[in-house]
Amino acid sequence: MSRLRALEVVAAAAAVLTAMNLSVWLAGASPRRVLALMLAGTVGSSYGFAQALAKATPLLWTGAAVALALRAKLFNVGAEGQCLAGVLACAVVGAALPAGAPWVLAVPCCLASAAAGGAALGGLAGWLRGRFGTNEVLSTLMLNGLMAVVVTWLYGGPLRDGAQVHTRDVVAGARIPMAGAALRAFRGSGLNASFALGLVALAVLGWYLARTRGGLHIRALGSSPGTAAAVGIDPARTTVRAMALSGALAGLAGSHFVLGVKGYAEHGLGSGVGFTGIAVALLGGGRPWGIALAALLFGVLAQGALAVNAVVPSDALVVVQAATLIAVAVVGAGRAVPR
Amino acid sequence: MPSLRALGLRKTYGDRAVLDDVSITLTPGRVHALVGENGAGKSTLIRCLCGLVAADTGSVTVADVELPPGDLRAALTAGLGVVHQHFMLAEALTVAENVVLGAEPRRGPWGCLLDRAAMHARVRSLAEARGLPVDPEAIVATLGVGERQRVEILKVLHRGATVVLLDEPTAVLSPREVSGLLSSIRAMAAQGAAVLLVTHKLDEVFAVADEITVLRHGRVALMVETAATSRAAVAAAVVGDAEPPAAVRNEAPAEASAGEVLALRGVSGGGAGPFTLTVRAGEVLGVAGVEGNGQRAMLDLLAGLCPCEAGSIALGGVDITRESVAARRARGVGFVPEDREGRGLFASLTVAENLALGEVAVATRGGRFDGAAARAVARAAIARFDVRPADPDAMLSSLSGGNQQKVLVARELAFATRLLLVAQPTRGVDLRAMEVIREALRGLRSAGVAVVLVSSELDELRALSDRVMVLRRGVVVGEVPASDATDATLGGWMVGG
């Protein structure tokens, strides 16, 4: 790293701290106290730490989703809707399984449906792009809106479980282990096996892009579509594949909510993680470990906002999130693809 | 008194002199034609004159004021106007808005309102006075190429340019539009402007120019009054003295491999054709022509990148007219396109990945991409073509243009087991690499591969081809055995003289 780059990084970090202190001070609290509270509420306690990881879990999936599409130079802003589709598919299939289904069947079945739900939505945007040249930003954004309306209607109506405004519970065998069940210290937190699955998925994503023919084709399409066509890679087909895989990853975020935390799907479940996933992917610079770190950072900030809520409005930490993103965009020049 | 005087311009990229001691003078009321082959330095000269790039040495003076080198704004202020080959227009605005942009007529308090009436009137009268008919109120996006070009010229004139540089303005026009443009160029000169016209076409030069400058390899090869010269003399200056044929000549193709590999019957598409021709195994068909006369469309048709509108293409007796790029590649068709960055290579991937992406079987087994095998393939290619740096994991974008070209040629040669389509294989590579690439092409030929070679270098065509044919306006206008392909013959067909 050159001296100039180092200076930029230091300046960016300073800017983030300043933004944080300023926003806290404007909210009428002591910056030092807030920072202490935030640290105590996240990395300072095992429950807080587990909660931060739980908040990071869906972001691992959506961050990976956006990053994959970016390698093909496709901007998937539809991880939001694809996640909702994953939540829906996962909950419907999980509840429809026979009550005594063993976990070796039930869990893979639910994961596959979550992936399929997201892939269908992502793949549709990819097909529109490949076949008609429809801008994927537009189509995925529209599909977000569509999914939000569809799931709200389904959860409040046809899929409603009697008096509860949510879907029926998935079968017992489909639930994935909660960290609190294994570790006393994590009891009560939302952390579950989806976090570990997300880390594995990131590793697989890195391997897929670097070591498989399909991954190479996706990177080739992102590097030069004209050359890709000239060496016999079908641009339309590769676009569909990239978008479907991206959607599958976003859909798998549903595993955290449905199979882990809740056991069912309801209105609002999974909303917001798709858009934050864009920030995570950009912040992570397209590298698997970068995405994991970025997801953790956003998890800590989200949990920290809850921890300091008594002193300052949690919106103050939204300012910090924004400042972090802008600082990283300046320092990294918004690089989405590693060089 | 000259409007523009350039003295001793020199510009080098790396150790290659693109412009070497070029001086040129433009006089009010006169049209000066600038002629030369591709890569002769015409575009660089225009860029140096208008300040888009700074020359290494030499000076440009407009109306007795020396321009600071590399300062486009200063050049425009001094009265220079440039019409580039690629139009720079705001598509969503009207003709008049485009023309006055930056110097709009205003009215109202503090001039905060656009005076649309005055704007339209001004542009209409300018268009009429200069013989450039175009509707001031039309939206630019709805206009054809010829009209857009008139808008570009009006823009230049509206700014009050006294020196107008036109970079290959006729390349994009239909014949009727060309004659319209030529008469408005004459009209501009008649009203006192100094005009520099870059063109490939000698017809236009002799129709409109008062003076001619010919560039060859970055030097002024000829500078004369049009009245004092002939078409043949200019053509000779453009291509240079016929150099002796290269030492290595092709031998006749072996009898055993003389079967037809490629057969085209009435093939057309992409604005070129119809082509009816055959290429035998172990034969190199050279294709000459002024750039933009259908060479690209012809190779795209053969590679499968451009849909075939009529006719049929057969490879080894099998009809491949409707086959995809991938299917044709699987049959052993290699393609070295002219546009290296846009269609040949992947800048943000490594050298090994670039080489593997022709789907060299060893590197992609099943769904896996075997990095070790790809590196081994890359090391062999790097050694054979002396690619620098000799690192399979180097990012392609970190290589110089010449080394990138070597990577591209290496990949496609490995691929072409039956047919190689190749355009400008040695453009931008150094002498040693050029010989390596040419030698590799000869090797391919003796291995019985059919080759279609498009090149703007007549020497290269003669050195490598068995036959040379010439394309003009998308059709074949002549064909000779390489041994009879003199500059005069080919040049005559190329410019239609």
Interface residues (C-beta under 8 A of the other chain):
Chain A: A210 R211 T212 R213 G214 G215 L216 R219 A220 G222 S223 S224 G226 T227 A228 A229 A230 V231 G232 I233 D234 V337 R339
Chain B: A303 L305 S324 V325 A326 A327 R328 R329 A330 F335 P337 D339 E341 G342 R343 G344 L345 F346 A347 S348 L349 E353 A356 L357 G358 E359 T364 G366 G367 R368 F369 G371 M395
